């Protein structure tokens, strides 16, 4: 072999520093980091699926809290009750003299007065969903009583013309017990 051929072989056998490539150690570290990230994502997925499964129950709780607040405002606006009656039965003083029951109550159908959480409420409320035909009001509808829910309407005086209204809906899910609280104020002026 001549000198020029030898120089060409030597040059081809050498690598410059910029063309080095990955070592086995670098590849293993990259795989470990990637595996750790994928494992973290895999652990989050079941939690997300559980929250997604509880979403309809959360929505029902929010709606039942809103209904209760609307019931209190309806009592004032429609003059179903006088201002002194828009309180809890016992309340903060032990004898507030209102019509709204104290403590957590099962979610029931409103009675003759049309107000929620009062003494004349009817049976436990049920949720009616469409069946296989996707039509509501047909024979295959599915009725589910809301027995896993309780609702408390707590009304407290702030002044002679202003009261706080706190509605707490507590319910059981597959992942434990949850609570939804809705707070507002009501004045004697409608």
TIRORO-810845 format. One line per field, with one value per atom (N, C-alpha, C): residue number from 1; atom name; x, y, z. Coordinates in Angstrom, 1 decimal, padded with zeros to 4 digits. Example, Ala and Ser with C-alpha at 12.3 -4.5 7.8 and 13.67 -1.06 7.14 Angstrom:
k	[1:1:1:2:2:2]
a	[N:CA:C:N:CA:C]
px	[013.2:012.3:013.2:012.8:013.7:012.9]
py	[-005.7:-004.5:-003.3:-002.2:-001.1:000.0]
pz	[007.8:007.8:007.8:007.1:007.1:007.9]
//
This chain:
k	[1:1:1:2:2:2:3:3:3:4:4:4:5:5:5:6:6:6:7:7:7:8:8:8:9:9:9:10:10:10:11:11:11:12:12:12:13:13:13:14:14:14:15:15:15:16:16:16:17:17:17:18:18:18:19:19:19:20:20:20:21:21:21:22:22:22:23:23:23:24:24:24:25:25:25:26:26:26:27:27:27:28:28:28:29:29:29:30:30:30:31:31:31:32:32:32:33:33:33:34:34:34:35:35:35:36:36:36:37:37:37:38:38:38:39:39:39:40:40:40:41:41:41:42:42:42:43:43:43:44:44:44:45:45:45:46:46:46:47:47:47:48:48:48:49:49:49:50:50:50:51:51:51:52:52:52:53:53:53:54:54:54:55:55:55:56:56:56:57:57:57:58:58:58:59:59:59:60:60:60:61:61:61:62:62:62:63:63:63:64:64:64:65:65:65:66:66:66:67:67:67:68:68:68:69:69:69:70:70:70:71:71:71:72:72:72:73:73:73:74:74:74:75:75:75:76:76:76:77:77:77:78:78:78:79:79:79:80:80:80:81:81:81:82:82:82:83:83:83:84:84:84:85:85:85:86:86:86:87:87:87:88:88:88:89:89:89:90:90:90:91:91:91:92:92:92:93:93:93:94:94:94:95:95:95:96:96:96:97:97:97:98:98:98:99:99:99:100:100:100:101:101:101:102:102:102:103:103:103:104:104:104:105:105:105:106:106:106:107:107:107:108:108:108:109:109:109:110:110:110:111:111:111:112:112:112:113:113:113:114:114:114:115:115:115:116:116:116:117:117:117:118:118:118:119:119:119:120:120:120:121:121:121:122:122:122:123:123:123:124:124:124:125:125:125:126:126:126:127:127:127:128:128:128:129:129:129:130:130:130:131:131:131:132:132:132:133:133:133:134:134:134:135:135:135:136:136:136:137:137:137:138:138:138:139:139:139:140:140:140:141:141:141:142:142:142:143:143:143:144:144:144:145:145:145:146:146:146:147:147:147:148:148:148:149:149:149:150:150:150:151:151:151:152:152:152:153:153:153:154:154:154:155:155:155:156:156:156:157:157:157:158:158:158:159:159:159:160:160:160:161:161:161:162:162:162:163:163:163:164:164:164:165:165:165:166:166:166:167:167:167:168:168:168:169:169:169:170:170:170:171:171:171:172:172:172:173:173:173:174:174:174:175:175:175:176:176:176:177:177:177:178:178:178:179:179:179:180:180:180:181:181:181:182:182:182:183:183:183:184:184:184:185:185:185:186:186:186:187:187:187:188:188:188:189:189:189:190:190:190]
a	[N:CA:C:N:CA:C:N:CA:C:N:CA:C:N:CA:C:N:CA:C:N:CA:C:N:CA:C:N:CA:C:N:CA:C:N:CA:C:N:CA:C:N:CA:C:N:CA:C:N:CA:C:N:CA:C:N:CA:C:N:CA:C:N:CA:C:N:CA:C:N:CA:C:N:CA:C:N:CA:C:N:CA:C:N:CA:C:N:CA:C:N:CA:C:N:CA:C:N:CA:C:N:CA:C:N:CA:C:N:CA:C:N:CA:C:N:CA:C:N:CA:C:N:CA:C:N:CA:C:N:CA:C:N:CA:C:N:CA:C:N:CA:C:N:CA:C:N:CA:C:N:CA:C:N:CA:C:N:CA:C:N:CA:C:N:CA:C:N:CA:C:N:CA:C:N:CA:C:N:CA:C:N:CA:C:N:CA:C:N:CA:C:N:CA:C:N:CA:C:N:CA:C:N:CA:C:N:CA:C:N:CA:C:N:CA:C:N:CA:C:N:CA:C:N:CA:C:N:CA:C:N:CA:C:N:CA:C:N:CA:C:N:CA:C:N:CA:C:N:CA:C:N:CA:C:N:CA:C:N:CA:C:N:CA:C:N:CA:C:N:CA:C:N:CA:C:N:CA:C:N:CA:C:N:CA:C:N:CA:C:N:CA:C:N:CA:C:N:CA:C:N:CA:C:N:CA:C:N:CA:C:N:CA:C:N:CA:C:N:CA:C:N:CA:C:N:CA:C:N:CA:C:N:CA:C:N:CA:C:N:CA:C:N:CA:C:N:CA:C:N:CA:C:N:CA:C:N:CA:C:N:CA:C:N:CA:C:N:CA:C:N:CA:C:N:CA:C:N:CA:C:N:CA:C:N:CA:C:N:CA:C:N:CA:C:N:CA:C:N:CA:C:N:CA:C:N:CA:C:N:CA:C:N:CA:C:N:CA:C:N:CA:C:N:CA:C:N:CA:C:N:CA:C:N:CA:C:N:CA:C:N:CA:C:N:CA:C:N:CA:C:N:CA:C:N:CA:C:N:CA:C:N:CA:C:N:CA:C:N:CA:C:N:CA:C:N:CA:C:N:CA:C:N:CA:C:N:CA:C:N:CA:C:N:CA:C:N:CA:C:N:CA:C:N:CA:C:N:CA:C:N:CA:C:N:CA:C:N:CA:C:N:CA:C:N:CA:C:N:CA:C:N:CA:C:N:CA:C:N:CA:C:N:CA:C:N:CA:C:N:CA:C:N:CA:C:N:CA:C:N:CA:C:N:CA:C:N:CA:C:N:CA:C:N:CA:C:N:CA:C:N:CA:C:N:CA:C:N:CA:C:N:CA:C:N:CA:C:N:CA:C:N:CA:C:N:CA:C:N:CA:C:N:CA:C:N:CA:C:N:CA:C:N:CA:C:N:CA:C:N:CA:C:N:CA:C:N:CA:C:N:CA:C:N:CA:C:N:CA:C:N:CA:C:N:CA:C:N:CA:C:N:CA:C]
px	[000.8:000.0:000.9:000.4:001.2:000.8:001.6:001.4:000.0:-000.4:-001.7:-002.8:-002.7:-003.8:-003.8:-002.6:-002.6:-003.1:-002.9:-003.4:-004.9:-005.5:-006.9:-007.6:-006.9:-007.5:-007.4:-006.3:-006.2:-007.2:-007.4:-008.4:-009.8:-010.1:-011.5:-011.7:-010.7:-010.9:-011.0:-010.6:-010.7:-012.0:-012.6:-013.9:-013.5:-014.2:-014.0:-014.9:-014.6:-015.4:-016.8:-017.2:-018.6:-019.4:-018.8:-019.5:-019.5:-019.3:-019.1:-020.2:-021.5:-022.7:-022.9:-023.8:-024.2:-023.4:-023.1:-022.5:-023.6:-023.3:-024.3:-024.8:-024.0:-024.4:-025.4:-025.2:-026.1:-027.4:-027.4:-028.7:-029.5:-028.8:-029.4:-030.1:-029.4:-029.9:-031.1:-031.1:-032.2:-033.4:-033.2:-034.3:-034.9:-034.0:-034.5:-035.4:-035.0:-035.8:-037.1:-037.1:-038.3:-039.2:-038.7:-039.5:-040.1:-039.4:-040.0:-041.1:-041.0:-042.1:-043.3:-043.1:-044.2:-044.9:-044.1:-044.7:-045.6:-045.1:-045.9:-047.2:-047.2:-048.4:-049.3:-048.8:-049.6:-050.3:-049.6:-050.2:-051.3:-051.2:-052.2:-053.5:-053.5:-054.6:-055.8:-055.5:-056.6:-057.3:-056.5:-057.1:-058.0:-057.6:-058.4:-059.7:-059.6:-060.8:-061.8:-061.2:-062.1:-062.8:-062.1:-062.7:-063.8:-063.5:-064.4:-065.7:-065.6:-066.7:-067.6:-066.9:-067.7:-068.3:-068.0:-068.4:-070.0:-070.7:-072.2:-072.7:-072.1:-072.5:-072.2:-071.0:-070.7:-071.7:-072.1:-073.0:-074.4:-074.8:-076.1:-076.0:-074.9:-074.7:-074.8:-074.1:-074.2:-075.6:-076.3:-077.7:-078.6:-078.4:-079.3:-079.0:-077.7:-077.4:-078.0:-077.9:-078.6:-080.1:-080.7:-082.2:-082.5:-081.7:-082.0:-081.9:-080.9:-080.8:-082.0:-082.3:-083.5:-084.8:-084.9:-086.1:-086.2:-085.0:-085.0:-085.4:-084.8:-085.2:-086.6:-087.1:-088.5:-089.5:-089.1:-089.9:-090.1:-089.0:-089.0:-089.7:-089.3:-089.8:-091.3:-091.8:-093.2:-094.1:-093.4:-094.1:-094.8:-094.2:-094.7:-094.6:-093.5:-093.1:-092.9:-093.1:-092.6:-091.2:-090.5:-089.1:-088.7:-089.4:-089.1:-089.1:-089.8:-089.9:-088.7:-088.0:-086.9:-085.7:-085.8:-084.7:-084.8:-083.9:-084.0:-084.9:-085.4:-086.3:-085.6:-084.5:-083.7:-082.7:-081.9:-080.9:-079.8:-079.2:-078.1:-078.5:-079.7:-080.2:-080.8:-081.1:-081.8:-083.3:-083.8:-085.2:-085.5:-084.9:-085.0:-086.5:-087.2:-088.6:-088.9:-087.9:-088.1:-088.7:-088.8:-089.4:-088.4:-087.1:-086.2:-085.5:-085.6:-085.1:-083.6:-083.2:-081.8:-081.1:-079.8:-079.0:-079.2:-078.3:-078.4:-079.8:-080.4:-081.7:-081.5:-082.2:-082.2:-082.9:-082.4:-083.0:-084.4:-085.4:-086.8:-087.5:-088.6:-089.5:-090.1:-090.2:-090.8:-092.3:-092.8:-094.2:-095.1:-096.2:-097.3:-096.8:-095.9:-095.4:-094.4:-093.9:-093.0:-091.6:-091.3:-090.0:-089.2:-087.9:-087.1:-086.6:-086.4:-085.9:-086.9:-088.2:-089.1:-089.9:-090.7:-091.3:-092.3:-092.9:-093.9:-093.3:-092.0:-091.4:-091.9:-091.9:-092.4:-091.3:-091.4:-090.5:-089.1:-088.2:-086.8:-086.8:-086.2:-086.2:-085.4:-085.8:-085.2:-084.8:-083.7:-083.2:-083.7:-084.4:-084.9:-084.1:-083.5:-082.6:-083.2:-083.0:-083.6:-082.9:-083.7:-083.2:-082.5:-082.5:-081.8:-082.3:-083.5:-084.1:-083.7:-083.0:-082.5:-083.7:-084.9:-086.0:-086.5:-086.7:-087.3:-088.8:-089.3:-090.8:-091.3:-090.4:-090.8:-090.7:-091.1:-091.1:-089.8:-088.7:-087.4:-086.6:-087.2:-086.4:-085.9:-084.7:-084.1:-084.3:-084.8:-085.1:-084.1:-083.3:-082.3:-082.7:-083.1:-083.3:-082.0:-082.1:-080.9:-080.6:-080.5:-080.4:-078.9:-078.0:-076.6:-076.3:-077.3:-077.2:-077.9:-077.3:-078.0:-077.7:-078.7:-078.6:-078.9:-078.1:-078.4:-078.5:-079.5:-079.7:-079.5:-078.5:-078.1:-078.3:-079.2:-079.5:-079.2:-078.4:-078.0:-078.1:-078.6:-078.7:-077.4:-077.3:-076.1:-076.5:-077.7:-078.3:-079.8:-080.5:-082.0:-082.5:-081.8:-082.3:-081.4:-080.4:-079.5:-079.2:-079.2:-078.9:-077.9:-077.1:-076.3:-077.0:-076.9:-077.5:-076.3:-076.1:-075.1:-075.8:-075.6:-076.2:-075.0:-075.1:-074.1:-074.7:-074.2:-074.7:-073.5:-073.8:-072.8:-073.3:-072.4:-072.7:-071.6:-072.0:-071.0:-070.7:-069.4:-069.0:-068.2:-067.8:-066.9:-065.6:-065.2:-063.9:-064.0:-065.2:-065.3:-066.5:-066.5:-067.5:-067.0:-067.9:-067.6:-068.6:-068.2:-069.1:-069.0:-070.2:-070.3:-071.0:-070.4:-071.0:-071.2:-072.4:-072.8:-073.2:-072.6:-072.9:-073.3:-074.3:-074.8:-075.4:-076.0:-076.7:-078.1:-079.0:-080.4:-080.7:-081.4:-081.9:-083.4:-083.9:-085.4:-086.0:-085.2:-085.8:-085.8:-087.0:-087.1:-087.3]
py	[-001.2:000.0:001.2:002.2:003.4:004.3:005.4:006.4:007.0:007.4:008.0:007.1:005.8:004.8:004.7:004.6:004.4:005.7:006.8:008.0:008.1:007.6:007.6:006.6:005.4:004.5:005.0:005.7:006.2:007.3:008.2:009.2:008.7:007.7:007.1:006.4:005.8:005.1:006.1:007.3:008.3:009.0:009.2:010.0:011.4:012.3:013.6:013.7:014.6:014.7:015.0:015.7:016.1:014.9:013.8:012.7:011.5:011.7:010.6:009.6:010.0:009.2:009.0:008.1:007.8:006.6:006.7:005.5:004.7:003.5:002.6:003.2:003.8:004.4:005.6:006.4:007.5:007.0:005.9:005.3:004.7:004.1:003.5:004.6:005.7:006.8:007.4:007.6:008.1:007.2:005.9:004.9:004.9:005.1:005.2:006.4:007.6:008.8:008.6:008.1:007.9:006.9:005.8:004.8:005.5:006.3:007.0:007.9:008.6:009.5:008.7:007.6:006.8:006.1:005.7:005.2:006.2:007.4:008.5:008.7:008.7:008.9:007.7:006.5:005.3:005.3:005.9:006.0:007.0:008.1:009.2:008.7:007.9:007.5:006.9:006.0:005.5:006.5:007.5:008.6:009.4:009.7:010.5:009.8:008.5:007.7:007.7:007.6:007.7:009.0:010.1:011.4:011.6:011.0:011.1:010.3:009.2:008.4:009.1:009.9:010.6:011.9:012.4:013.6:013.8:012.8:012.9:013.1:012.5:012.6:014.0:014.6:015.9:016.9:016.7:017.6:017.6:016.4:016.3:017.1:016.9:017.7:019.2:019.7:021.1:021.6:020.8:021.2:021.1:020.2:020.1:021.2:021.7:022.9:024.1:024.3:025.5:025.5:024.3:024.2:024.7:024.3:024.7:026.2:026.8:028.3:029.0:028.4:029.0:028.8:027.8:027.5:028.6:029.0:030.0:031.4:031.7:032.9:033.0:031.8:031.7:032.0:031.5:031.7:033.2:033.9:035.4:036.1:035.8:036.6:036.3:035.1:034.8:035.1:035.5:035.8:034.6:033.4:032.2:032.2:032.9:033.0:034.5:034.9:036.2:036.1:037.3:037.3:036.5:036.6:035.9:034.4:033.9:032.4:031.9:032.8:032.3:032.1:031.0:030.6:029.1:028.6:027.2:027.1:025.9:025.7:026.0:025.4:025.7:026.8:026.6:027.6:027.8:029.0:029.3:029.6:030.1:030.4:029.2:028.1:027.0:027.1:028.2:028.4:029.6:029.5:030.6:030.7:029.6:029.7:029.7:029.3:029.2:027.9:027.7:026.5:025.5:025.9:025.0:024.1:022.8:021.8:022.0:021.7:021.8:020.5:020.6:019.4:018.8:017.8:017.1:016.3:016.5:015.8:015.1:014.0:013.3:014.2:014.1:015.0:014.4:015.2:014.7:015.6:015.1:015.9:017.0:018.2:019.3:019.0:019.4:019.2:020.3:020.4:021.4:022.8:023.2:024.6:024.8:023.8:024.0:024.3:024.2:024.5:023.3:023.3:022.1:022.2:021.0:020.8:021.4:021.2:021.6:020.4:020.5:019.4:018.7:019.3:018.6:018.0:017.8:017.2:015.8:015.3:013.9:012.9:012.0:010.8:011.2:010.3:010.6:010.8:011.9:012.2:011.2:010.9:010.0:010.6:010.1:010.6:009.6:010.1:009.3:009.6:008.5:008.6:007.8:008.2:007.4:006.0:005.0:003.7:003.5:002.2:001.9:002.6:003.0:003.7:005.2:005.7:007.1:008.1:007.6:008.5:008.6:009.7:009.9:009.8:009.1:009.0:007.7:006.7:005.5:004.4:003.2:002.1:001.6:001.9:001.4:002.4:003.5:004.5:003.9:004.4:003.9:004.9:004.5:005.3:005.0:006.0:005.8:006.8:006.2:007.1:007.8:009.0:009.7:009.5:008.3:007.9:008.2:008.3:008.5:010.0:010.9:012.3:012.8:013.8:014.5:016.0:016.8:018.3:019.0:020.0:020.8:022.3:023.0:024.4:025.1:025.9:026.6:028.1:028.7:030.1:030.8:031.8:032.5:034.0:034.7:036.2:036.9:037.9:038.7:040.1:040.5:041.7:041.5:042.6:042.4:042.2:042.7:042.6:041.7:041.0:040.2:038.9:037.8:036.5:035.8:034.9:034.0:032.7:032.2:030.9:030.0:028.9:027.9:026.6:026.1:024.8:023.8:022.7:021.6:020.3:019.8:018.6:017.6:016.5:015.4:014.2:013.5:012.3:011.3:010.0:009.0:008.6:008.4:008.0:006.7:006.1:004.9:005.2:006.5:006.9:007.5:007.4:008.0:009.0:009.8:010.8:012.1:012.9:014.2:015.2:016.4:017.5:018.7:019.2:020.4:021.5:022.7:023.8:025.0:025.5:026.7:027.8:028.9:030.0:031.2:031.9:033.2:034.0:035.1:036.0:036.3:036.5:036.9:038.1:039.1:040.2:040.2:041.0:041.0:041.8:042.5:043.2:042.3:042.3:041.5:042.3]
pz	[000.0:000.0:000.0:-000.8:-000.8:000.3:000.4:001.4:001.3:000.2:000.0:000.4:000.1:000.4:001.9:002.6:004.0:004.8:004.2:004.8:004.7:003.6:003.4:004.4:004.6:005.6:007.0:007.3:008.7:008.9:007.9:008.0:008.2:007.4:007.5:008.8:009.4:010.7:011.8:011.7:012.8:012.7:013.9:014.0:014.6:014.1:014.7:015.9:016.8:018.1:017.9:016.9:016.6:016.1:015.7:015.1:016.0:017.3:018.2:018.4:018.5:018.7:020.2:020.6:021.9:022.5:023.8:024.4:025.0:025.4:026.0:027.3:028.1:029.3:029.1:028.1:027.8:027.3:026.5:026.1:027.2:028.2:029.3:030.2:030.4:031.2:030.5:029.2:028.5:028.6:028.5:028.7:030.1:031.1:032.5:032.7:032.1:032.3:031.5:030.3:029.5:030.3:030.8:031.6:032.8:033.5:034.6:034.3:033.2:032.7:032.3:031.6:031.2:032.4:033.4:034.6:035.3:035.4:036.0:035.3:034.0:033.2:033.5:033.5:033.7:035.1:036.1:037.4:037.5:036.7:036.7:036.0:035.1:034.3:035.1:036.0:036.9:037.7:038.2:039.0:038.2:037.0:036.0:035.7:035.5:035.1:036.3:037.5:038.7:038.8:038.6:038.6:037.5:036.4:035.3:035.6:036.3:036.7:037.7:038.6:039.6:039.1:037.9:037.4:037.4:037.0:037.0:038.5:039.4:040.8:041.3:040.9:041.2:040.7:039.4:038.8:039.5:039.9:040.7:042.0:042.7:043.9:043.7:042.7:042.4:042.1:041.3:041.0:042.2:043.1:044.3:045.2:045.3:046.1:045.5:044.2:043.5:043.7:043.6:043.8:045.2:046.2:047.6:047.8:047.2:047.3:046.6:045.4:044.7:045.5:046.3:047.1:048.2:048.8:049.8:049.2:048.0:047.4:046.9:046.5:046.1:047.2:048.4:049.6:049.9:049.7:049.9:048.8:047.5:046.4:046.1:046.3:046.1:047.4:048.4:049.7:050.2:050.0:050.6:052.1:052.5:053.9:054.2:055.5:055.9:056.2:056.3:056.6:057.8:058.9:060.1:060.0:059.0:058.8:057.9:057.3:056.4:057.3:058.0:059.0:059.1:059.9:060.3:061.5:061.7:062.9:064.2:064.4:065.6:065.4:064.3:063.9:064.9:064.9:065.8:067.2:067.4:068.8:069.5:068.7:069.3:069.1:068.8:068.5:067.6:066.4:065.4:064.9:064.9:064.5:063.0:062.2:060.8:060.3:059.0:058.5:057.9:057.7:057.1:058.1:057.9:058.9:059.1:060.3:060.7:060.4:060.1:059.9:058.5:058.2:056.9:056.8:055.7:055.4:054.1:053.9:052.6:051.6:050.4:049.3:049.0:049.3:049.1:048.1:047.6:046.7:047.6:047.1:047.9:048.2:049.3:049.7:049.2:049.8:049.3:049.3:050.2:050.2:049.0:048.4:047.2:047.6:048.9:049.4:049.8:049.7:050.0:051.4:052.0:053.4:054.4:054.2:055.2:055.6:056.7:057.3:056.4:055.4:054.6:053.3:053.2:052.1:051.9:050.7:050.3:050.3:049.4:049.3:048.8:049.0:048.5:047.0:046.6:045.1:044.3:043.1:042.2:040.9:040.4:039.1:038.0:037.0:035.9:034.7:034.2:033.0:031.8:030.6:029.5:029.4:028.9:028.8:027.5:027.0:025.7:024.5:024.5:023.3:023.3:024.4:024.5:024.6:024.9:025.0:026.4:026.9:028.3:028.3:029.2:029.3:028.7:028.4:027.9:028.9:028.6:029.6:030.0:029.2:029.6:030.4:030.8:031.6:032.9:033.3:034.6:035.7:036.8:037.9:039.0:039.5:040.6:041.7:042.9:044.0:044.5:044.9:045.4:046.9:047.2:048.7:049.2:048.3:048.8:049.0:048.8:049.0:050.2:050.9:052.0:051.7:052.1:051.9:053.2:053.5:054.7:054.2:054.7:054.4:055.8:055.8:057.1:056.9:057.6:057.5:058.8:058.7:060.0:059.7:060.8:060.8:060.7:059.9:059.8:060.4:060.0:060.6:060.5:060.8:060.8:059.4:058.4:057.0:056.1:056.7:055.9:056.6:055.8:056.3:055.4:056.0:055.1:054.9:053.7:053.4:052.9:053.6:053.3:053.0:051.8:051.4:051.3:052.0:052.0:051.5:050.4:049.8:050.0:050.7:051.0:050.3:049.6:048.9:048.8:048.6:048.5:047.1:046.8:045.5:045.7:044.6:044.7:045.3:045.3:045.8:047.2:047.9:049.2:049.3:050.3:050.6:050.1:049.4:049.0:049.5:049.5:050.0:049.1:048.7:047.9:048.7:048.8:049.6:048.7:048.8:048.1:049.1:049.1:050.1:049.4:050.0:049.4:050.6:050.2:051.2:050.7:051.6:051.2:052.1:051.5:052.2:052.3:053.2:053.3:052.1:051.3:050.2:049.0:048.3:047.1:045.9]
//
